[in-house]
Amino acid sequence: MDDLGMIVAVTAGLGLLVALVGVWAMWALRRRSIGVMLAVVMVVSIAATLAGVVAITLKMIIEGEVRDIVLSVVAVGGLVGLGVAYVLARRVVGESRRLVAAVREPPFTAPSGLPAELQTIADTLEEAYARERALEGARRELVAWVSHDLRTPLAGMRAMAEALEDGVVTDRATVERYHRQIKLEVERLSAMVDDLFELSRIHAGALRLSRARVGLADLVADTVAGAEPLARAKGVRLTAEAAEPVPVEADATALGRALGNLVVNAIRHTPSDRAVVLRAGVDSGMACLSVSDGCGGIPEEDLPRVFDVAFRGEAARTPTREAREGGGAGLGLAIAQGIVEAHDGMIGVVNDGPGCRFEIRLPLVR
């Protein structure tokens, strides 16, 4: 028993020493190939085993032919372990290089047959690249839309300003009309710049909310009052239904802007003599705001893109002249989505009846 205790102590001490040397070697080689790391692991295992054999040999528990056999078995086991480690390292390095090659050759497609961890990384990279491509496409589309929407009013304003400056227009009625039109275009451009700034804050995560207890009925009433002139000018009936008080914790200004964007969007795409209906209530344990319009519906393939930046849906909905003239840069729904998600809520759209229905769902105040 004394000999056994001595052997265990010596083996443990030598094994700890070998392990510390191995950890130091791996730290020193941390930037090298995985194959080198696996080789270090196998060398540490073999060295720890040899330490035990050396301890037994020093106590002369085994000697002569038996000792040679034990040492031979350990050596053969070590060579086999190194061989397996080499094969595994070659596979891991090869698959890693295959993944790197796929990343360097756009468009990236995740290669198949990788080890589980590398396959997870590859699939994650593929999803990230797909999102990046979608965002890049949205940015390019946004730049194209904004450039077009800026160029048109600026060209009109320049023509009117030059006509006033050169004295081409002199009668009072026309001069006043030009002034009103220039003011209108300036307001449109200012609203577009405000939308771009708001969207940039949302995407940067810099949107700051001042939450307070808000009743959805009051929010709906304020939104209807603000959108009523546009609806009346368009010939659209704007109604509201809020049967019960529904309290939520929200920034009234931001949430009002999101709801207002939905309502204005619905009015612009609803033909005259049709209705836009706002509803507030509780559904499935959540506060629910909905805006139903008479736009004629949205094609199913376009529904997932409705809240994309710069998506207008002119081809999806029944495009009216007022919608084309009064439409913005396609930012209203994207801003509404960002505001709702900042409130820990959800926003969606479905085709319903003569048009579509946008829904905002928010947590109820407990």
Summary of the structure (lengths in Angstrom):
residues: 366
radius of gyration: 35.4
end to end distance: 69.6
largest distance: 122.8
contacts: 1061
relative contact order: 0.07
helix: 64%
strand: 13%
